[in-house]
Amino acid sequence: MTNKGTPYIDRTGTMIIPFSADQKYHFWNGGQPLSETLMELNMPEDIWHRHIEKPYPGNTD
């Protein structure tokens, strides 16, 4: 499992960013871009595309 203050992906593949998480993860409130958080979490490509339209790191498409 994960620390309650750390972003994580739930069983359905949805990214959860708890309000208790470090403010840097609050992309909706001036935090780092969601893409940076996804990279920190080492998200696989299919999960990446569920949350962001930006190309998956390493892909040129």
Z-matrix of the N, CA and C atoms (Angstrom, degrees):
N
C 1 1.456
C 2 1.523 1 109.29
N 3 1.285 2 117.95 1 -170.29
C 4 1.452 3 122.31 2 -174.61
C 5 1.524 4 111.29 3 -131.57
N 6 1.306 5 115.30 4 160.02
C 7 1.453 6 121.51 5 173.84
C 8 1.522 7 107.69 6 -64.78
N 9 1.315 8 118.40 7 137.68
C 10 1.463 9 121.69 8 -177.00
C 11 1.522 10 113.84 9 -63.10
N 12 1.327 11 117.83 10 -13.70
C 13 1.453 12 120.85 11 178.61
C 14 1.509 13 113.19 12 -103.14
N 15 1.329 14 117.22 13 13.92
C 16 1.452 15 122.15 14 -177.95
C 17 1.526 16 109.89 15 -115.75
N 18 1.344 17 117.85 16 135.62
C 19 1.468 18 119.18 17 175.35
C 20 1.527 19 110.11 18 -60.05
N 21 1.315 20 116.02 19 148.21
C 22 1.460 21 121.34 20 178.95
C 23 1.518 22 109.91 21 -156.29
N 24 1.316 23 115.73 22 167.70
C 25 1.456 24 122.42 23 176.39
C 26 1.525 25 107.35 24 -104.90
N 27 1.327 26 116.62 25 128.06
C 28 1.461 27 119.29 26 -179.93
C 29 1.524 28 110.91 27 -81.38
N 30 1.314 29 117.04 28 -178.49
C 31 1.473 30 122.19 29 -176.05
C 32 1.522 31 113.49 30 -61.91
N 33 1.336 32 117.03 31 -23.18
C 34 1.465 33 120.00 32 -179.66
C 35 1.527 34 112.39 33 -89.72
N 36 1.330 35 117.45 34 -2.39
C 37 1.457 36 121.12 35 -178.94
C 38 1.515 37 113.77 36 90.01
N 39 1.320 38 117.22 37 13.16
C 40 1.455 39 121.95 38 -179.88
C 41 1.530 40 109.83 39 -92.81
N 42 1.321 41 116.57 40 132.20
C 43 1.453 42 119.43 41 176.77
C 44 1.519 43 109.37 42 -75.23
N 45 1.318 44 115.39 43 132.05
C 46 1.449 45 122.40 44 177.23
C 47 1.522 46 107.49 45 -114.33
N 48 1.335 47 115.47 46 124.30
C 49 1.460 48 120.59 47 175.28
C 50 1.527 49 105.93 48 -118.47
N 51 1.318 50 116.43 49 100.49
C 52 1.470 51 119.39 50 -178.79
C 53 1.525 52 111.46 51 -61.36
N 54 1.323 53 116.55 52 148.18
C 55 1.462 54 119.79 53 176.33
C 56 1.517 55 110.93 54 -62.69
N 57 1.335 56 116.69 55 -23.50
C 58 1.463 57 120.70 56 179.45
C 59 1.535 58 112.03 57 -81.62
N 60 1.323 59 117.33 58 -3.18
C 61 1.469 60 120.95 59 178.92
C 62 1.525 61 109.78 60 -68.03
N 63 1.315 62 115.55 61 156.81
C 64 1.457 63 121.98 62 175.68
C 65 1.530 64 108.83 63 -49.76
N 66 1.320 65 116.80 64 139.84
C 67 1.470 66 122.31 65 -178.65
C 68 1.524 67 112.91 66 -56.35
N 69 1.334 68 117.41 67 -24.18
C 70 1.471 69 118.89 68 -179.68
C 71 1.517 70 111.35 69 -62.06
N 72 1.330 71 118.52 70 -24.46
C 73 1.464 72 122.05 71 179.89
C 74 1.522 73 113.25 72 -84.79
N 75 1.328 74 117.88 73 -8.90
C 76 1.464 75 121.59 74 -177.87
C 77 1.525 76 109.84 75 -83.58
N 78 1.336 77 115.75 76 73.80
C 79 1.475 78 122.15 77 -176.75
C 80 1.516 79 111.53 78 -58.25
N 81 1.304 80 118.54 79 -27.44
C 82 1.456 81 123.14 80 -178.48
C 83 1.527 82 111.80 81 -77.61
N 84 1.343 83 116.21 82 -7.83
C 85 1.459 84 119.94 83 -175.98
C 86 1.533 85 110.83 84 -133.57
N 87 1.331 86 116.91 85 41.32
C 88 1.451 87 121.44 86 175.76
C 89 1.524 88 115.59 87 87.79
N 90 1.322 89 117.26 88 5.06
C 91 1.467 90 120.36 89 177.67
C 92 1.517 91 111.39 90 -76.64
N 93 1.318 92 115.65 91 -173.90
C 94 1.466 93 120.57 92 -179.22
C 95 1.528 94 110.33 93 -64.72
N 96 1.316 95 116.98 94 156.58
C 97 1.465 96 120.42 95 178.30
C 98 1.532 97 111.07 96 -58.88
N 99 1.304 98 115.42 97 147.53
C 100 1.461 99 121.53 98 179.27
C 101 1.524 100 110.50 99 -56.65
N 102 1.317 101 117.55 100 -35.27
C 103 1.465 102 120.52 101 179.53
C 104 1.531 103 111.48 102 -59.74
N 105 1.332 104 117.71 103 -37.37
C 106 1.463 105 120.46 104 178.47
C 107 1.528 106 111.27 105 -66.34
N 108 1.313 107 116.59 106 -40.29
C 109 1.465 108 120.10 107 178.00
C 110 1.518 109 110.04 108 -64.99
N 111 1.325 110 117.32 109 -42.73
C 112 1.466 111 120.62 110 177.98
C 113 1.522 112 110.92 111 -60.62
N 114 1.330 113 117.13 112 -39.84
C 115 1.465 114 119.99 113 178.14
C 116 1.526 115 110.77 114 -66.87
N 117 1.327 116 117.65 115 -41.22
C 118 1.469 117 120.62 116 177.60
C 119 1.523 118 111.26 117 -58.73
N 120 1.328 119 116.04 118 -36.04
C 121 1.458 120 121.10 119 -178.26
C 122 1.525 121 112.26 120 -85.61
N 123 1.347 122 116.96 121 0.64
C 124 1.468 123 121.92 122 180.00
C 125 1.528 124 112.55 123 52.99
N 126 1.322 125 115.18 124 49.42
C 127 1.455 126 120.00 125 -178.09
C 128 1.512 127 111.66 126 -69.24
N 129 1.337 128 116.90 127 137.53
C 130 1.465 129 119.48 128 174.16
C 131 1.534 130 109.86 129 -69.04
N 132 1.296 131 115.56 130 162.17
C 133 1.467 132 121.19 131 -174.18
C 134 1.528 133 113.28 132 -57.19
N 135 1.326 134 118.54 133 -41.02
C 136 1.466 135 119.49 134 -177.86
C 137 1.527 136 111.79 135 -64.59
N 138 1.319 137 117.48 136 -37.95
C 139 1.470 138 120.72 137 177.65
C 140 1.526 139 109.82 138 -70.95
N 141 1.330 140 116.78 139 -41.19
C 142 1.465 141 122.21 140 177.92
C 143 1.530 142 109.67 141 -51.50
N 144 1.336 143 116.91 142 -50.33
C 145 1.465 144 120.97 143 -175.04
C 146 1.529 145 113.27 144 -70.63
N 147 1.297 146 118.00 145 -15.89
C 148 1.472 147 120.51 146 175.07
C 149 1.515 148 111.28 147 -73.59
N 150 1.342 149 116.63 148 -21.25
C 151 1.459 150 120.70 149 -172.10
C 152 1.515 151 114.95 150 -116.30
N 153 1.324 152 117.60 151 -17.29
C 154 1.456 153 119.79 152 -173.97
C 155 1.529 154 109.70 153 -152.38
N 156 1.334 155 116.11 154 145.53
C 157 1.467 156 120.86 155 179.18
C 158 1.522 157 112.20 156 -88.94
N 159 1.315 158 116.75 157 -16.31
C 160 1.461 159 121.53 158 179.74
C 161 1.533 160 108.76 159 -57.19
N 162 1.364 161 117.82 160 141.88
C 163 1.467 162 119.53 161 -179.54
C 164 1.527 163 112.36 162 -57.61
N 165 1.309 164 115.53 163 144.89
C 166 1.453 165 122.31 164 177.43
C 167 1.518 166 108.92 165 -62.66
N 168 1.333 167 118.95 166 137.51
C 169 1.469 168 120.58 167 -179.68
C 170 1.526 169 111.98 168 -53.86
N 171 1.311 170 114.95 169 130.38
C 172 1.463 171 120.72 170 -179.74
C 173 1.517 172 113.30 171 95.26
N 174 1.329 173 117.76 172 -17.91
C 175 1.471 174 120.75 173 177.24
C 176 1.518 175 108.89 174 -90.93
N 177 1.308 176 116.00 175 143.21
C 178 1.466 177 120.41 176 178.41
C 179 1.513 178 112.16 177 -101.89
N 180 1.331 179 117.63 178 2.38
C 181 1.466 180 121.52 179 -178.43
C 182 1.520 181 110.75 180 -71.22
